Amino acid sequence: MNVPNAIHVECPDCGEETLHEVLKGKLGKDGDTLEATVRCQECGRVHPAVVREPKTVLVPVIVSDQGESRRAEIEIPEDEELRVEDELLLDDLPIIVSSLEKGNGRVTRALAKDVTAIWAKRFDQVHVKISINDVHKTIPAEIVVLPEEEFFIGDLMTVGRYNVVITQIKTTDGMARRGSVLARDIVRIYAKKARTTYS
């Protein structure tokens, strides 16, 4: 830890955490503590502040990406609580936590220092499965989209060489028959082939 030019700390006047300019400061003997005189950028109040940099731990991560798994490590503050469905950044890759290992078991939440492994999946793109109804047969398909992309019931879309209409969407919570669903929450899209009319 080096003495920074600015830090976020609580201001006694503003009553909340604001950006402060570090006027002067020194590091404690442990190298993790900063004792400084700071000026609030919001109200101008000058006051002393002691900031402790949280200790971090390296946690093993197993990232799943389309059936392939790779191992990596992620650095996290030791007292940060991790939960299933948390979104993290591994290097520059967005990932989402699918499971946490603590000791010999799986848990839904735990402090980073207690986690023995994070199981996660790649989250910069999601693979959405589609079942297309074509009168007497069902055609399986799959598209790759951004997690935040929205799909609306009744929307017309092109999947491969088919024009289809979305009839319902199976989500992690059940079946949606109206409205819209984010790609990240979709288990499967059900659609039917759209009839093409020529005028």
C-alpha positions as CSV (number, residue, x, y, z in Angstrom):
1,M,0.0,0.0,0.0
2,N,1.3,3.4,-1.0
3,V,0.1,6.8,0.2
4,P,-2.7,7.7,-2.3
5,N,-3.6,11.2,-3.6
6,A,-7.2,10.7,-2.8
7,I,-9.4,8.2,-0.8
8,H,-13.0,7.6,0.0
9,V,-13.7,8.0,3.7
10,E,-16.6,9.2,5.9
11,C,-16.8,13.0,6.3
12,P,-17.9,14.2,9.8
13,D,-19.8,17.1,8.2
14,C,-21.4,15.4,5.2
15,G,-22.3,12.3,7.3
16,E,-21.4,9.9,4.4
17,E,-18.5,8.5,2.5
18,T,-17.1,11.0,0.1
19,L,-13.9,11.6,-1.9
20,H,-11.2,13.2,0.1
21,E,-7.9,14.7,-1.0
22,V,-4.9,13.4,1.1
23,L,-3.0,16.5,2.3
24,K,-0.4,14.5,4.2
25,G,-0.2,10.9,5.3
26,K,2.1,8.1,6.5
27,L,1.8,4.4,6.5
28,G,1.7,2.4,9.7
29,K,4.4,-0.2,10.6
30,D,2.3,-3.0,9.1
31,G,2.1,-1.3,5.8
32,D,-1.7,-1.9,5.7
33,T,-2.7,1.2,7.7
34,L,-2.8,4.8,6.4
35,E,-2.8,7.7,8.9
36,A,-3.7,10.9,7.0
37,T,-5.0,14.4,7.1
38,V,-7.6,14.7,4.5
39,R,-9.9,17.3,2.9
40,C,-13.5,16.5,1.8
41,Q,-14.1,17.3,-1.8
42,E,-17.8,18.0,-1.1
43,C,-17.7,20.4,1.8
44,G,-14.0,21.3,2.2
45,R,-13.8,20.0,5.8
46,V,-10.2,19.0,6.9
47,H,-10.0,16.2,9.4
48,P,-7.7,13.2,10.3
49,A,-8.5,9.7,9.0
50,V,-7.2,6.2,9.6
51,V,-7.7,3.8,6.8
52,R,-7.0,0.1,7.0
53,E,-6.5,-1.8,3.7
54,P,-8.3,-5.1,4.0
55,K,-6.2,-8.2,3.8
56,T,-6.9,-10.2,0.7
57,V,-6.9,-13.9,-0.1
58,L,-6.4,-15.8,-3.3
59,V,-9.4,-18.1,-3.9
60,P,-9.3,-20.9,-6.5
61,V,-11.9,-20.5,-9.3
62,I,-13.2,-23.2,-11.6
63,V,-14.8,-21.4,-14.6
64,S,-17.2,-23.3,-16.9
65,D,-17.5,-22.1,-20.5
66,Q,-19.6,-24.2,-22.9
67,G,-18.6,-27.6,-21.4
68,E,-14.9,-26.7,-20.9
69,S,-13.6,-25.9,-17.5
70,R,-10.5,-24.0,-16.6
71,R,-8.8,-23.2,-13.2
72,A,-7.7,-19.8,-12.1
73,E,-7.4,-17.7,-8.9
74,I,-9.1,-14.5,-7.9
75,E,-8.0,-12.0,-5.2
76,I,-10.8,-10.9,-2.8
77,P,-10.8,-9.1,0.5
78,E,-10.8,-11.8,3.1
79,D,-13.9,-10.5,5.0
80,E,-16.0,-10.0,1.8
81,E,-19.1,-12.2,1.8
82,L,-19.5,-14.3,-1.4
83,R,-22.9,-15.6,-2.5
84,V,-24.2,-17.8,-5.3
85,E,-25.3,-15.6,-8.2
86,D,-22.7,-13.0,-7.4
87,E,-21.1,-11.4,-10.5
88,L,-17.3,-11.2,-10.3
89,L,-14.6,-10.0,-12.7
90,L,-11.8,-12.6,-13.3
91,D,-9.1,-10.6,-15.1
92,D,-11.4,-9.0,-17.7
93,L,-13.9,-11.8,-17.9
94,P,-17.3,-11.4,-16.2
95,I,-18.2,-14.5,-14.4
96,I,-21.2,-15.5,-12.2
97,V,-20.9,-17.7,-9.1
98,S,-22.8,-21.0,-9.5
99,S,-21.6,-22.7,-6.3
100,L,-19.2,-22.2,-3.3
101,E,-17.1,-24.8,-1.7
102,K,-16.4,-24.5,2.0
103,G,-14.4,-27.3,3.6
104,N,-15.9,-30.5,2.3
105,G,-19.4,-29.2,1.4
106,R,-21.2,-26.7,-0.8
107,V,-22.8,-23.5,0.6
108,T,-24.8,-20.6,-0.8
109,R,-22.8,-17.9,1.0
110,A,-19.5,-17.7,2.9
111,L,-16.7,-15.2,3.7
112,A,-13.9,-15.2,1.1
113,K,-11.3,-16.5,3.7
114,D,-13.5,-19.6,4.4
115,V,-14.1,-20.5,0.7
116,T,-11.9,-23.4,-0.6
117,A,-13.2,-23.0,-4.3
118,I,-15.6,-20.9,-6.3
119,W,-17.4,-22.6,-9.1
120,A,-18.5,-20.1,-11.8
121,K,-19.5,-19.8,-15.4
122,R,-18.6,-17.3,-18.0
123,F,-21.0,-14.4,-18.1
124,D,-20.1,-12.0,-20.9
125,Q,-22.3,-14.1,-23.1
126,V,-25.1,-16.6,-22.5
127,H,-26.3,-19.5,-24.7
128,V,-30.1,-19.4,-25.0
129,K,-31.8,-22.7,-26.1
130,I,-34.8,-22.4,-28.4
131,S,-37.5,-24.9,-29.3
132,I,-39.2,-24.0,-32.5
133,N,-42.6,-25.6,-33.2
134,D,-43.1,-26.5,-36.8
135,V,-46.6,-28.1,-36.9
136,H,-45.7,-31.8,-36.3
137,K,-42.1,-31.4,-35.3
138,T,-39.9,-29.4,-32.9
139,I,-36.6,-27.9,-34.2
140,P,-33.9,-27.3,-31.5
141,A,-31.8,-24.2,-31.9
142,E,-29.4,-22.1,-29.8
143,I,-28.3,-18.5,-30.0
144,V,-25.4,-16.6,-28.2
145,V,-26.4,-13.2,-26.7
146,L,-25.5,-10.7,-24.1
147,P,-26.8,-11.5,-20.5
148,E,-28.8,-8.2,-20.5
149,E,-30.5,-8.7,-23.8
150,E,-34.3,-8.7,-23.4
151,F,-36.7,-11.1,-25.1
152,F,-40.4,-10.3,-25.4
153,I,-43.3,-12.8,-25.7
154,G,-44.9,-12.2,-29.1
155,D,-41.7,-10.9,-30.7
156,L,-40.7,-11.9,-34.2
157,M,-37.1,-13.1,-34.5
158,T,-34.9,-14.8,-37.0
159,V,-33.2,-18.0,-35.8
160,G,-31.0,-19.5,-38.5
161,R,-33.2,-19.8,-41.6
162,Y,-36.5,-19.6,-39.7
163,N,-38.6,-16.6,-38.8
164,V,-40.3,-17.4,-35.5
165,V,-42.6,-15.9,-33.0
166,I,-41.8,-16.2,-29.3
167,T,-44.8,-17.9,-27.6
168,Q,-43.5,-18.5,-24.1
169,I,-40.2,-18.4,-22.1
170,K,-39.1,-20.9,-19.4
171,T,-37.2,-19.0,-16.7
172,T,-35.4,-20.0,-13.6
173,D,-38.6,-19.1,-11.7
174,G,-41.2,-20.7,-14.0
175,M,-43.0,-20.1,-17.3
176,A,-43.5,-16.6,-18.6
177,R,-46.4,-16.2,-21.0
178,R,-46.4,-12.4,-21.3
179,G,-44.0,-9.5,-20.8
180,S,-40.2,-9.8,-21.3
181,V,-37.3,-11.8,-19.8
182,L,-33.5,-11.0,-19.7
183,A,-31.3,-13.6,-21.4
184,R,-29.5,-14.3,-18.2
185,D,-32.7,-15.7,-16.6
186,I,-33.8,-17.8,-19.6
187,V,-33.8,-21.6,-19.4
188,R,-35.5,-22.0,-22.8
189,I,-37.4,-20.0,-25.4
190,Y,-40.5,-21.7,-27.0
191,A,-41.4,-20.3,-30.4
192,K,-43.4,-21.3,-33.5
193,K,-42.6,-20.8,-37.1
194,A,-44.1,-17.6,-38.4
195,R,-46.1,-17.8,-41.6
196,T,-44.7,-15.7,-44.4
197,T,-47.3,-13.9,-46.4
198,Y,-46.6,-12.2,-49.7
199,S,-48.6,-9.3,-50.8
